Amino acid sequence: MQIRIDPDFPDEQLINVIANMAYLGHLIIFPTDTIYGIGTSSLSEGGVMSLFASKRRPTNKPLGVFMSSLDEIEQHCTVTKEHLDLLKSIWPGPVTCVLQRKSNSPMLTSPDKHQRSTVAVRIPSNKIDQILVRKLSCPLLQTSVNISSLPHQNYHFIKNNYQRFADAMIDAGPENAEKPSTVIDLSGEKAMLVREGSTPWTDLITNIQDNGIPVDM
């Protein structure tokens, strides 16, 4: 199933249809504030297994999640006041942050029995994503649309071949950026760059330091 949704005036009822599919463990493709993503409910064991199979991704390489709010992040992650102040300044937006996850969080980031103690989190600025995650009512396990270790696919390929990867697609037109999000690790004593993407690392360093978090240069 492929649903066309206006990114500027998204139809919540249509997005709810896709959110319900994800909640049941189906794989969905959706636009983000960078490239297109593929995902499913992080609470669906079957969905998580299907996502890793679709990507041909090793199970020891966990995926990140989209969340809807800082309140939801505090439900699943351990964050300091300094972290919260920083996250408020960069989200919603195309920066992913690795955080310490709470041991009682039920979300799955890989099919492995033992989950990692950290999780990569983002609150995207894309209107469709914000509605999608809110309707889903749990973290959305997500990643780029590609076979693991190969480059991500562009909009035109995904639009014509989405069924190779997923059960449904939200078509919102061409992607908003050529690069994925920038990833920073906030799980240790110092903030570290993991991957530089659409947001330059140099643009983030001063902001991180201004919020009282030391940076590993």
N, C-alpha and C positions, 0 to 999 in steps of 0.2 A: 504494500500500500504506500502510495506517495501522495502527500498532502501539500498543496501550495499555500503558504502563509505569508502575508505581507509583514515584513520585519518592522515596519514603522507603526502599523496598526494591527497587531497580532490578535487573532480570533481565539479567545480563551477556551471556547467549547471544542474547537478542533485540536488545540494543544492538549486538552484533557483526555481526548481519545488516545493520543500517543503516550501520554503519561500513564494511563491505565495499562497500556500494552507493556511499558517498561516495568510497571509494578508487578505484573504477572511473569516477568522474566524474559519477555521478548527483547530482541535487540533493535534499537532505534538509531537513526542517523539524524543529526540536527545541526543547524548553524551555530556558531559561537561568535565571540567578538574577535576571533582570529580565523582559524581554519575550521572546516567541518569536523564534527566529532561523532563518535559512535559510543553507545552506552546502554546501560540497563540498571535496574534497581540494585543497590549494594546490599540489599537484604535478601535477594533471591539467589540461593546457591546454584540453582539450575541456570539462571541468567548469567551469573559470573562465569560458570564453566563454559557456556555457549560463547561468551564474549572472548575468552581466551582461545577457544577453538577457532573462532572466526578470524582472529588476528594471527593464529599460529604462534602465540606468544608463550614463552616458557613460564610455568606456574610460579617460579621463584622470582619473577620480576613483577611486583605489584603495580597496579594502576592507581591513578588519582581520582578524586571525586569533586563534583560540583555540589556546593551547599547553598542554601537560600538566604542565610543570615548569620550574623555573629552569634546570636543565641543558639542556633543549631550547631555552630562550631564548638561552642562551649559545652554542649551536650556530649560531644564525641572526642574533644581534644583538650589537652591541658595547655592553657595559655596564660601568660602573665599580663599585667596591666600594660607594660611596654609593648608587648605583642599586639594587644587589642588596639592600642593607640596607632600603631603602624598599620594594622590591617584596615582600620577605619579610613586611613589616608590613601590606601592604594586600591581598595575595593569599593564598589565593583570595578573590575578591570582585568586586563590580560597579564596578571602576575600570579603564578602558582607558588604557594608556600608550603614547605614541608614542616609539619608540626608533630609534636608528641601526641599520640592518640591515647585515650583512656582505655584501661584494660577491660572495662565492662561495656565498651562500645560494640554493638552487634554487627556493625557494617563489615562487609567482606571486601578486601582489595585484591584478593587472588583466591584461587581454589584451594590453596594449601590449608592444611589443618591448623597450623600455627601461623597466625597473622603477625605482620611486622609491628613493631612498637611505634612506628611513625606512619604518617599518611600525608600525601600531597593534596592540598585543598585549594579551591578557587571559588570565589563568587564572581561570576561573569557579568559583564555589563549588558550583554545582549538581552533584549526584552523577551524574546521567545524563550531563552534559557531560564530566565528568572521565573516566568510563569510555569515552565515545565517542571523545574525543581520544586516549586511551591506546591504544584498539583500532585507531584509524586510523593511528597510528605516524608522523604528520607533522602539521604545522600545519593546522588546519581554517579555511579561508577562510569568513568568515561576516558576516552583516549582518541587519538587521531584515526582516520579511516585509511588503513593500510595493512599490509602483511608485515608482521614484526621484522624489524631491521631494514625494511625497504622504505623509500620516501613516501610521504603522505600523498593521497590522491587529490586532484583538484576538483572543483565543483562540477565541471562538465562531465568528467569521467564518472564521478559518484552518481550524478543524476541519471545517467544511462545504464549504470551497472550496480546500483545500490543493493540489489537482491543477492549479489555475491557475498555481501557482508552482513546484511541485516534484514529484518522483517518489515520495517517501515522507514520512511524518510520524510522529514519536514524539509520541503524545498522553499528556501527564502532567497534564492538568487545567489550570485557569485559571492565567494568568501570575502571577509573584510580585511584580511591581511595575508601575506604570503608565508609568514613565519608563525609558529605556535607561540604559546605564552612563554615568558621568561620564568625560570624556576629558581627560587632561593630557598635555602635550608635554614629554618629558624629553630630546629630541634636541639641545637647544642648551645654552648656558651657564646659563640660568635655566629653572626649571619654569614652564610657562604653562598656563592654563586654556583648553581648546579648546571644550568643551561641558559645561555643568553638567547632570547627570542625577539618578539616584537617590541619589547620595552628594553632600552639599553641599560646595562648594569650601572653605568656611570650616572644615570638619572635616578637610581634607587639608593646609592650609597649614602648621600647626604641625608636623605629622608630617614633611612634606617638609623643613622648615627644621631640625628636630631631627636629620635624617640628613645634614646638611651640604650641602644643595642649595639655592642661592638661588632665590627666587621672584620672578617678574615680577608685581608687584601692579597 
